[in-house]
């Protein structure tokens, strides 16, 4: 019987969860957990309420939020050669 190998951590074959914890969503967005709470209250991000105290965030929705709200700023001298 062939032996099944587990994918190495960080490899493309590693499966990522579809639902993120509050801490994972905050890390992905680069904000604090308190900011996540504010975004939830303002209905700026999608979430799933599993119990009265447990919420999860769809990874796809968080990534979509990043695409829609990410602003890239160039650093360097203005008008100069980069």
Secondary structure, DSSP 4 states (H G I P E B T S, - for coil): -PPPPPPPTTSTTSPPPSEE-HHHHHHHHT--HHHHHHHHHTT-S--EE-SSS-EEEEHHHHHHHHHHH------S-TTS--
